[in-house]
Amino acid sequence: MEMNQISDNEYVNFVIYYNNLGKDKPKADLSQRGYTKEMLKQLNDLSLNVCCHKVLNVEYPSSLRNEYPGFGFLYNLYRQYSDNGTMPYPGCLTEQPAKIIEYFDIFDCLKAEAEKEQMRKMKKNG
């Protein structure tokens, strides 16, 4: 029996939010290339049901945008832990809240997947 503190819904929203960080709306660069608003709307309508992204076994359309409250706080805690080994709360790893450690694990997996994809692209290009 697996006891997760993070619900499936939280997990999916977290992964999607992380993957969309720093990204503009889909097709935003096309408007700079002469596409009209009507053309962009048609492209977005066509891509609503197309699964374009898969991250950590989460598939979602590229047009999906969401908010994840507290993401910045969790990311700062993770950075302190991964860069300095500083735990968010007093005590050792086993004394930390289980949910925080699960988020750290998700961050580690996202980071590893991004590095794997980067290596794949480097191998393909050269």
Secondary structure by P-SEA (a helix, b strand, c coil): cccccccaaaaaaaaaaaaaccccccaaaaaaacccaaaaaaaaaaaccccccccccccccccbbbbbcaaaaaaaaaaaaaaccccccccccccccaaaaaaaaaaaaaaaaaaaaaaaaaaaac
